[in-house]
């Protein structure tokens, strides 16, 4: 670990020409000999001496590397002591970190790191890691969220396979872990899921209920730290740096108590990943699902990542993966062996990102209250539709759904997107930005309808959706001109009547031909 910290410090120095020039002048070596010199522990110690020379530099390096200054000091001590080899440096806990290296997830009692069961309560559910007290960034993911909520509300489903979705032509919104043993996965076509698991209980999604439960979980997260960054309705990043004094325990214990309380009070389970950065925390949360808790540090992550395909790195889609394969990068270990500068020459800024993530380095910070990026609604048809009038009528109902969500969330958006999926599963996505933010169903429908009209060419469609993004506060909505204001007043008057007398109190002519099933989606 000490060598890795020093190499990170060297990369930090090299990233600033002025800082690099000063370091080279003081060390008396040329840039061409840096790679050779990096094999010498004494040289690496001098690198850490350089970044620790003043508070400003060590703080800047600590921020860039996501390391605590005590870890940097510990690495310097290791490199300066000839009796400490590299292997011991990797396994030895950094001094100055206060807290247990192992504890029981059920009673939270401290344990020896080699313990197999809790001596107090007998539980085998333990958390252990040599760097546990220093890990403060977590990813929390609710286990099979929609399906777990339904099982909570209907105990008869507890041991049955459950699929959340609707209609043979729809897709799986969620599948419980029992269903997954049959091969059922989210986003799988319903007909395929039912072929794999015909005995599954199929439940239509109840988004209103899932949102309510998600908010309960989010509120519980926010009692742990103000730095909660939601990723979706059922997962979030949390930064618990500096909270040990507040909670009276290390972040790992705070998170274990949180998971226990959520299961007891809300009735669902979560999995926790704990690390020093977002990338590794997200990986860790998937290591021990469901009801899991895994800790992962940068040293062990490098070895664990080595044999994974390059597509394992977030943001590497099929196109990027193909480019990497063409240039000889098949696994993450290929990226680990690559030179950072060479990767940057080939892939620009993305090359530097890949080089760092391959080594478990992620500089992104937790951003609180990120919220939804898009409000959308879509429906999968029972039979394919190519008729514009039918699609138009369904599009109005989708636009109303989106508008209702925007109004309820006091949001408005500048970009309207139409999504279509053809009978042969090819997807078409069209977007259009508008002059001022809107939350009006009529405006969403009008823009979406224009985009839909351009796609009518005899093609049969199996799915359609519309959504609004580039979100703003609702107070900025539909006030750009007199026509917008009049439309907004009229539509809100109709909303008031519906709230008082029910949704059927006011129906536009285009939507009067009868109900159509709409599956909601919020991103």
N, C-alpha and C positions, 0 to 999 in steps of 0.2 A: 504493500500500500504506500509506503514512504516514497518508493521510486515513482509510482504513478502520480503522487501529489507533486513531486519535483518536476516531472515532465509536464504536468499541467501548468506549473508555474513558469516553466521555460516557454511554453506556448503563449501564455499570458504576456510575458515580456516581449516575445517576438511580434505580438499583435500591435505594438505601439512603436513606430520607428524611433522616436526620441528616447523612449525607455530602453529599447534594444541597443541603440548606439551607446548610451551611458553604461549599460551592463557590459558590452564588449570592451569598452575602453577600460573599465575597472578590472575585468577578468584577464585582459591581455590576450584574448584569443580572437581568431577571425571567424566570420559567419560560416566559412566552409568547413570548419572543424567542430562545429556545434554537435553534429550527429555523433562523431567519435567521442567527444568529451562527455556526452550524456551517459556513456557506459561507466563512468567513474563516479562512485558514491561521493567522493570529496567534492567533485565539481557540482553534483546535484545538491549537496549541502550548501555550496556557495550560492546556488540559484535561490534556495529558500532564504538564505541570509539576506539576499538582495530584496526579495519581496517583503521581508519582515523588518526592513530597516526603518520604516516609519509607519505610523498608524494609517495614513491615507492609502499607502500602497498595499498594506496587508488587508485592509478593508475592501479595496477594489478587487484584489485577487480572491478573497473569500466570497465576495458576491458573484464574481464570474465563474468560480469553480463549484459554488454551492457547498463549500466546506466551512466548518467553524474554525475560527483562529486557533482554538486549542488543538484541533487536528493537524493544522499546519505546523504548529510548534512541536507536536509529538513526532511528526514526520522528520522534522529537522533533527530532533534528538536521536531518532533511530539511525539516520544517515551519518551522524557524527560519532556514533559509538561503534567501534570495530567489532565488539563482541555480539552485536545484534545483527543477524543475517536477514536476508530478504524474506525468508519463510516466516521467521518469527515476527517480522514487521507486519506481515499480512495478517497473522492470526492474533497478535496482541491487541487488546483494547486500548484505545487512546486514553492517556491519563487525563485527569481533570473532568471526566464525565461522570456525573453523579446519578446513580440509579441502578436498579437490578438489570442483569443480563437475561433473566428468565423469570416468569411468573405464571400463575394459574389464571386462565381466562374466566373461570367461574367464580372463584373467591378472591381473586386478585392478590393472593399471597405470594411473597417473594420466594424464589427457589434457586437451587444450584443449577447452573447451566446444563449439567449432565443428567438432571432429574428426568424420570420418565412419567411419573405421576405426582400429583400434588399430595404432599404429606398431610395437609389439613383436611381436604374434602375428598381426596381420592380421585379427582378428575384427571383424565389423560389429556385434556384440552389445554395445552401449554403454549406459551410464546417464548421463544428463545432466539437470541442473536447477540453476538459479541459486541455489536455497536448499538444495541437497542436504545440506550439513553440518549444517543445523539441524533436519532432519526425522528424527524418532525413533520414531514410532508406525507399526507395520506390521500389515497383514493378509496372512496366508499361506494360500493355498488350493491343495490338491493338485488337479492337472488330471485331470478325468474319473476320479476315484480308483479305483472298483471296476474299471472297464474297463482302466485302466492297469496295475493289479496283475495282472490276468489276462493281459494282453499280455506283461508282464514274465516271467511263469511259462511262457508258451507262445509262443516267438518266431514260430511259424508264423502267429500272429494279427496280427503287427506291422502289416501293411498292409491288413488286412481290417476291414470294419465289425463292431463288436462291441456287442451289447446284453446287459446284465445284467438278468435277469428270469426269469420262468417261466410256462409255460402260456399258452394263447391268451387266457384271461380275466384274467390277471394284469396288472400294470403294469410299466413300465420302471423299474428301480431306478437304472440308469446307462447312458449311451451314450457311446461313444468319439467323438472328433472326426470321424472318418471317417463314422460313422453320422449325426452331426448335419448333415453336408452334404446328407443325404437328407431332413432335416426331423424326424428322430427326437429326442425330448426326454424327460427324466426325468419320471416320473409319467404318461406317455402310456399308454393301454391297449395291451397287447401286440399285439392284432389290428391296430390302426392302424399301429403301428410296423413290423410285418411287411409290411403293405401298401405302406408307403413304401420299405422296404428289405428285400425278400424274401431277398436273398443274405447277410444278416447272420448271423454266428455268435451264437447265443443260449446264454448260459451262466447256469445257476442261481447265485444269490448264495451266496458262502461267507463268512458274516459272521465266523466265527472267524478266518479268514485276514486279512480286512480290519482287524479289531480289532488283530491282532498287528502288522501293518504300520503302522497308525495310531499305535500306541504307540511304535514305533521313531522315527517322525517327531516325535512329541511329545517324546520324550526328547532328540532332537537340538535341538529348539527351546529346551528348558530349559537347555541348555549355553550359550545366548546371553544369557539374562536370566531371573531368577526370575519376572518379570511376564509370564506366559503365560496367556491366557484362552481356553480351548477353546470353540469354538462348536458343533462336531460332531466326528465321528471324523476328518475330513480338513481342518479349517480352524481358525484361531485368530488372536487379536490378540496382538501382542507390543509391549511398551514397552521400548525400549532406551535411555531417558534415563540419562545418567551412566555408560554402559558403554564410552565411547571409550577411556578410560585403561586399562581392563581388557583390551580386545581389541587396542589399538594401532591402531585404524582407526575411521573414522566408521561409524555404524549402517548406512548404505547398503551399504558394502563388506562388513560382517559378514553382511548378508542375502544379498548376491550369492554370497559364499563358501558360505553355508549351502545355497542352492539348488543350487549346483554339487556340493557334497558329497553331498546327498541323492540327486541323479541318479546319481552314481558309486557310492555305497555301498548305497543302498536300491533303486535301479533304477526310481524313478518321478520325475515332474517336478512342480514347483510353480510357481505364479505369485505374485509379491510386489507388494503395493501399499504405498507409503510416503508418509506425510503427517504432519500435526501433530495429527490426531484420528481417531477410529474411523470416523466417517461417510465422510470423504474417503479414508481408507486402504482401506476396503471398495470404494469406487468405483474407486480406482486399480488394485486387483488384477484387475478385470475388463477393463481397458483394453487389455491386451496378451497375452491368453491364446492358446494355452498357452505354457509356458516363458517367461512374461512378467515384466517388471520395469518398473513405472511409478511415477513420483513426481508428486505433485500438492500444490500449496499453496493456501492459502485465496483468494488473489487470482485466480488463473486458474480456480479451481473455480467461482467465482460466475458467470463468463461461460459456462463449460461447462454449468452446471446450468440456465441461463436458459430454454432452449427445451424442457427436459424436462417431461413431464406431472407434475402434483402427486403422482400415484401412485408416482413414482420414489423419493420420500422414504420411508425405511423406517418402518413402522408406519401408513402411510396405506393402509387397505384400501378395498374398494369402497364401503362405507357412508360413510366419511369423505370419500372422493373425490367422491361424489355431493353431499354437503353443501357442499364447497368449490366445485364446479361451479355449484351453485344460487346461490352468492353471488359468482360472477364470477371465481373463481380456477381457471383452466384449466391454466396452466403455472407452473413455479417462478418465472419472471420476474414473474408477477402477485403472488406472495408477496413477492418482493424489493422491489417498488414499494410494498407495503402498509406502513402504520404499525404498529409493534409493539403499541402500546396498543390500536389498533382491532381487531387480530387477537385480542388477549386478551379484549376485550369480547365478541367474537363466539364465540370457541372456548375461552375460559378458559386454563388452563395449556398445553393443546395448541396454542393460538395462538402462545404464546411459543416453544414448541419448533419449530413450523413456521417462524416468522420467523427463528430462529437457524440452523436447518439449511439454509434457502434461501440463506443467506449463507455456508454452509460452516462454521458454528460448532457445535461439539459438545463439551460439557463432560464427557462420560462418561469415567471413568478405566478402565484395564485392571485387571480383578479376577482374580488368579491362582487356578488350580485350581477353576474354576467347576463342572466335571464335568457328568454327565448330569442332566437335569431329570426325565426320565421313562424308565422301563424298560417296553417294550411288545413285544407279538408279535401278528401278524395273519396271516390266510390268505385268499386269494381262491379261491372254490370253482370247480371245473370246470363244475358246473351249479348253477343257483339252488336254494336250500334254504329251505323254509318250515316244515319239521317240527321241533318243539321237541326231540324226543329226539335227533335227529341233530346239531342245533346244540349241544345240551348236551354231547354226547360230544366234539365238536371244541373246545368252550370249555374243557373240562378239560385237554386237551392244550396249549392256549394258556396256561392258568394255570400249568401245570407249567413251560413254557418261561420265563415271566416269573419264577416263583419261583426257578428255577435261576440265572438271571442275577442276581437280587437277592442270593442267598446267595453266589455267586462274587465279587460286588463288595462283600460285607459291607454291604449296604444294606437298608433297610426303608422302607415308605411309608405315608402316612396317607390317601391318596385313591386310589380304584380307579375306572377309567374303562372303559366298554364302548363299542366303536365298531362300528357296523353300516352297511353300504351296501346299499341296495335294488337290485332288478334294473334300475331306471331311473336308477341312479347318484345317488340322493338319500342323503345321509349323515345318520345319527342318532348322536349322541354323548350318553351318559348318565354322570354321575359321582356318586360317593357317598363321603363322608368317614367314616372309622371312628374309634373311640375311641382306639386305640393303634396304633403302627406295626406292620406285618406284613411278612413275607417268605414266609409259608406258602402253598403252592399251594391247600390246602383252603380257607383264608380268602379268598384272591383269587377262587377259583371260586365260593364260596358267595355272596359279594356280587355278583359279575358275573352269576351265575345268576338272582338275584332281579331284577336290572335287565333281563336278557334275557326273563324270563317276562312282564314287563309290556309287552314289544314284540311279543309273538306275537299277531298279529291277522289271520293269513292272508297277510301280506306275504311275498314271496319275497326272500331276501337273497343277494347275490353275494359279500359280504366280511364278515368278522367279526374283531374284535381286542379284546384287553384289555390294560390297562397299569396301572402304579402310579406315582404322583407324590407330591409333597411328601415327598421322600426324606430319610431320617435314617440315622445309623450303625446297622448291623445289631445292635449290642449292645443297642439299645433295643427290639428286636422281640419281640412275642408273650410278654410277661412280666407282663401286667396282671392275670390271674387264673389259678386252678388249671387250668381247662379249656384255656386257651391254652397253658399250659406243658406239659400232657399231650399236646396235639396237636403241639406243636413237637417234643417228644422223640420221638414216634412217627414223625413225618415225617422227622426227621433220621436216625433209625435206618434207615428205608427208603432214604434218600439214601446212607448208608454201604454198604448192601448193593449198591446199583446201582454205586457206584464200584468195589466189589470184584469183582462178578460180571457187570456189564453192565446196561444200561437195562432189559432184558427180565426181569431177576431178580425184580423186584416190579412188578406191574401192577395198578392198581385196576380193579375190575370195569367201571366206566363207560368205560374206555379200551381194553377188550380186543377190540373188534370189528375191529381191523386198523389199519394205518398210515394216517395222513393227512398230506399235505404242508403244512408250515407255513413261511411266509416271515417271517424275523425283522426287527424294526425297533427301533432304539434311538435315542432322541432326547436 
